[in-house]
Amino acid sequence: MTNPNDPSLTSWIETGADSDFPVQNLPFGIFKTQSSSPRIGVAIGDQVLDLAIMNKLGFFDKIKIDNSVFTNQYLNDFIALGKQTTSGVRDRISQLLQSDNPELRDNKEAQAKVLHYQSNVQMLMPVKVGDYTDFYSSIDHATNVGTMFRDPDNALLPNWKHLPVGYHGRASSITISGTSFHRPKGQTKPNEAEPPVYGPCRLLDFELETAFIIGKETQLGDSISTANADEHIFGMVLFNDWSARDIQTWEYVPLGPFLAKNFASTISPWVVTLEALEPFRTAGYKQEPKVLPYLEYSGDKNIDISLDVLIQPENTEETLVSHSNYKFMYWTMEQQLAHHTVNGCNMNIGDMLASGTISGPRPDSFGSMLEITWRGTKPVKMKDGSERKFINDNDTVIMRGYCRKDGVRIGFGECKAKVLPAK
């Protein structure tokens, strides 16, 4: 069987050099059309492959999956079939889409039933998120924030290099790309000498993140090791963990983020499988001091994912404000998952674990406006001539991510949302 990641593979469906979705990617998502209910699709070029109809037409007969799995509103039941099955579906789709395979290529009647242009479908939340955890795992981001708000000589708190710091967030307010939201309101304390005030957030920020989706559950009391963590990770999405900085400054002591973070998070619609990302593994930061044994791992576990953030004021063109990379993460997904479960915390399929803000070592690779404008002291100029210290009403923030190697580009699609005025 051909390796679906083989960079020499081509498809009979046109995919340009800058397409996020070549035949080597084949991410999974949930879509619907004007005439169909939600169902599982796979992205290829600018089109979507309808897996429910593919299954009905017999293309997956050897895999034997009940069609109700493919007509589900979420990927959870599909993911629950296990990696042997889900990878088998990806392998089969790869075969069917390769240039030299006539099965679907020459069956125009079937093509008319199973292919839709992405521009003609509505993308929905890919998974039902039961629980959501956000980490704080970028050393450059943590150093920047510690430098701004604490002692530059002791920017990192004493625990930071010993464990992946995280907190439990709110799953209900995670929304699919394209979903607008209203500016949050809450308590802030603009003047130290005066009581707090209530009103709309003034310092609204994005946080450039990725998130991984749990693909294999555990029982209460079980732990996941770094060695077998990848068995429990189905895939990744882009993640914008919106942040109300002024609300957070007042509320976070002593228990951490609350209203400043739970009002909205935005994800990209396509789940890129861990298998598709394997060719882009790379070495990460050297971890010093040495971590405890349960956090040790072998091999290259970071992933080379280029990440861009753009701001688009209303009715004008977008402006690039950050170009970062997931390879700048200090703590890996495998370490995050091992730490999360070392106490016996159980994981469920569809749970989402976010990276925390991903910043690189240079100012143009910082992953939040807090850092890019250094607390608002260095405004960023937009292409329309306006300036931004933080995010304004009616701004749209767009995140894009992709891996590139050996002529293959594996992309995530867009993660975008517009900020509406406070209600």
Steps between C-alpha positions, in 0.01 A plus 500: 500500500625848412598722791231775505767750611723428197593845362498367143127421508268708283122505472262514205332783694693820440693628801730797447839545665345731762197284572460400865346171397712285267452123483764462776277684751137376490374662822160415646217740576123535526307679226149543367349623175165666430355156429687278746525456875838523681745227401871416491706641217863497393665803339683456169606813310203738496249218538344281769455126472171374649593185694140398566425475129840341437409230750153450348654456156724222632838671494564403864350149484818330620517724809139428604377813679134563580385801298353668808859576604547710186168685535572605856510864605848452650815297433495347849344164402731473199805575714381240753542228236873520570805600301519173310159575350529877459845466346359227277234743375768764431713240317202391289411860409864561407488201263175617338628854443840410355555594137548144376191348667198490264242378760358843579698700246310346208163467676342837421161393639651424840709819496185709453359347818804505729683824417399851606690825464600636840349835403159329478498330841471615859767373738391408853672419829702185424474346847276516802744642755432352841791658686752766401840569652729788414875483559768767535785323320686755287815612680530817293140598580536420871827695514345801328202508734720447807729780386208741453314432822763372741879499528686481165780313678252240629244500223411132535334381818690226688277216375501594130795287382394204712146442372262611223287762673131484405146577609152370418302724265143516376406260218158650423641822352737332252362590156574420139691740273273771360297540820485862613475590868428809709769681694490363855409703805621466856675662793821693446708723724644780287607701803678334793372759747132465401244216517458266199261593220271294275485533124627376164854362479740767372804276440367216285772272367548189290718209605665300223465134596445151368295229668507122487200271522489188714444187291513225761338512841645396834338387823508695824828416673692422180797701375636553148876485449693719258588179313139410421347850498478511119260203510259729688531805266276497192605827343545876526318825423593868513370670813445868584454526875362854520605689812364805684824631646357771724239266648767235554737738681241566768345152536781251462633512859498244655337237276598607149292588190121492514274753322800636312529174305168315497297733275632365166760280338517438125623187320569409139248251355731229365671254735843419356591149611815429695596257221502781243722710727761231569737600215534845656623396844802697618714551809384740768671711763749326726321458831712611795491410782435136420133412529362229727494147350126502414560806277805363320457405134712382209515614138385823338157594634461863395336570163608760243171687445524855364236718664377839377266750667330776303267782605237622256322824594149522360483559122879508457775251423669282758837581661749233612592564864673174600690216336575232757553123506379210712858371517568775757300309764702408810262230624378244243148362457625167631631664818181700544290186477729301730490776761122547468439132577784423743255546789246261346284763327299317233486613137198473269482495122454852368667670795704797379839603641641833381867593481488840661621808314775410252769767482840478339823673606458807275243783524351409160429150634316599817157337535288773661443873473608529863850402387498643145414850627674444835196588715385759246821705498590406140184523284481299177406682179232347278506523122213750514717736707328436833685369804431215741613454858240228555199377299230750405129443446424365150856373454535148362797296622617228262743219582657270242736210546688258280795262484725492193766244407614314186256697287199404717292756690269370773264776610225551755273745320400826667411574860318835491246697699364853507466703818159669532432789739403408857132423549 
